[in-house]
Amino acid sequence: MPASKSRRGASQSRRSRSPKRTIISRAKYSPKIVVDTVAVPKNSKSFNIRVVRDDLLKGGTKQRGLVPLLKDLPQKEFVMPAANDGLGQVALAHSAALLGKLGTSFVAGRQRESKATQLARRLGGNVIGVHPGYMTVRTARAREYTNKRNKARPGSTKLFELGVDDPDFEKSLLKELKLAIPKGFRKPRRVWVAVGSGLLMRVLGQLWPDAKLIGVQMGMRQPITNILDAQRAKNAKIYVEENYKFEKPTKDRPPYPAMASYDAKLWSWIKRYGQEGDLVWNVGIDE
């Protein structure tokens, strides 16, 4: 066989072995945000707020930043300790599945799985329950699992912290949110957000640096200076939800779809301390 054909054949062989690049349109994982106007009753009157409807996304807000991040990472499986009633496991499962990859979450083992865990499974995720279910145990099991997978197949698996609290994810999410803001959108003066790890609150603070941030902590307790730098924290406020444990759903539901154990708990605080024109970031829904 002539040398030129031999070289061409080798080149074709190398191309056939190279991995295919996944192409997914931004409209599929991070479309323009949808904002609804909602009336909030207060005494005999009412005031209007704006609500970002990321409950319309299967994986909620975090899928916006996760899909492009996971797409550019070489690993095929992504692992994370997760809250049973949190949407992190849903976002990871859906985002990985969109790319033909696998999202694996470690939750506390329960006889009856939460709605969020069931949804994560339906969206293609791998969810592993552990006993005892302390977060320290979930984190340790997730790390052991990742190490075992990488020992069998080096470089195949990546571990994320709880809530995907990762600097690269934070940058990715901020970039996608900037691109998702529609033309004519009025910058908010005050922004409400449910607080778990605090990553989304931090990202929204970078997105709208002049806005007052108002967070409601649902589970994890941490000072505001653990979430925001000292200067940004001066124009922020955190309330702590004490009436409900993190996994317990609220009975005081807003007039828009919201996760009963998470974003929906903002509603009672908004009715007390909200103001005309406030923006509420509704992260997602578990059904």
Secondary structure, 3 states (H helix, E strand, C coil): CCHHHHHHHHHHHHHHHCCCCCCCCHHHHCCCCCEEEEEEEECCEEEEEEEEEHHHCCCCCHHHHHHHHHHHCCCCEEEEECCCCCCHHHHHHHHHHHCCCEEEEEEECCCCCCHHHHHHHHCCCEEEEECCCCHHHHHHHHHHHHHHHHHHCCCCEEECCHHHCCHHHHHHHHHHHHHHCCCCCCCCCEEEEEECCCHHHHHHHHHCCCCEEEEEECCCCCCHHHCCCHHHHCCEEEEECCCCCCCCCCCCCCCCCCCCCCHHHHHHHHHHHCCCCCEEEECCCCC
